[in-house]
């Protein structure tokens, strides 16, 4: 999603993965997503789960299928899927309500997000230090 946004800001309005034009109908959009799902793309799997959750892109609303896809996406590292699973278990939507599992998934998502934030902070700090060193040498 971030890559698509950045590409669109630069005037690129094609798919960030295959560079083909963005489909303008549900059937083609779904086919494109399913191609990414077949390649085990965690973001695509999570996105497809969201389409089943809401009944979009011509799909019948199916909370159980959405949770199944969220689970696959979470196994592939999707923080968003971990969070969504936490919410599903907390409310008992698409799965039997289980507050303990809800807390486990929400905790995993929070820890994963924190780890990402620490990595970003480390990269930004290193970049700042390198810039400061270059400035001192001049």
N, C-alpha and C positions, 0 to 999 in steps of 0.2 A: 504494500500500500504506500509506504513512504517512497519507494522507488518510482511508482507510478506518478505520485504527486510531483516529485522532483523532475521527472521526465516531461510532464505536462507543462510545468513552469518554463521549461526550455523550448517549448513548442513541439515536443514529440508526443503525438497522440495515438501511438500504436502500442501494442502489448509489450510490456517490459521484458517478457521472456522470449517471445518468438518474433517480435517486431511486426507482426501482422496487424492490420487494422482492427480496432476494437469492434466486436460484433454489435449489431444494433437490434437484435431480437433474442428472446429468451432461449430458443433452441440452440442457436450458435454459441451463445454465452455459456450455456450448460455443457455443451460439447467441449468447449475450450477448458472449462474448469475440470471436467472429468479427465481430460488428457493430463492435466497437472496432477490430479489425484492419483492416476495410474503410475505416475513417477514418484509417488510418495512425498509430495510437496506438502509439508505440514500446514502452511498458510492456506493452500487450496482446499485441503481436507477440512480445516476449521471453517472456511468460508462456505463450503458445501453443506456442512452441518448447520450453519446459520440459515441457509436457504430452506432446509427441511424444517428447522425450528419454526420459521415464520411462514412457510408455505409459499415461497417465492420462486421465480423462474419456471413457473408451470408445475412445480413439484407439489404433491399433496403434503400438507402439514403432518409431520411424523416425528414426535419428540423422541421416541425410542431410537430411530435411525440417527437423529441429530446427536444424541448422547453417544451412540456407537462411533460416529465420526469424530466427535470431540475427543473420545478416548484414544482413537488412533492418532489424532493430531497431537494430543498430550504426550503420547509415547514417543513421538518424533520431535518433541521439544517445544511445542507451542504453549507459551505462557497464557495466552488468551483462552486456550482450550482448558487448561487447568482451572482457570478462574470460572469459566462457564460450567464446568463439571461441578465445582463447588456450589454454585448457585442452583444447579439442577438437583443435587442431592439435598441441599438445604430446604428447598421448596417441595421436593418430591415430584418433579416434573420430568417425565420420560424415564424415571427410575423410582424405585421405592425410596421414600424419604429416609435419610440416614444422616443425622447431624454429625456423627463422628467422621464419616467419609467426607462430609461437606467441609469440616474444619481441616481435615488432612489435605484436600485439594486446594483450599484457599491458602493454607500455610505454604504449600509447595509453590503456588503461584507467586506469593509475596516474596519468598526466599529467592526464587528464580529471577524475579524482577529486580530485587535488590542486587543480586550478583551482576546482572546486566548493567545496572546503574554504576556499580563500583568499577567495572571495566571501562565504561565510558568516561568516568571521572579520572581514572588512571591515564587514559589516552589523552584527555584534555590537559591534565596536569603536565604530562611529559611534553606535549606540544608547546605549552606555555613556557616551560623551562628551556626548551630548545630555542624558542624565539627570544627569550630573555638573554640567553648566552650569546646568540648572534648579535644582539643589540649591544652587549658589553664589549664585544671584540672590535666594533667599529670605532 
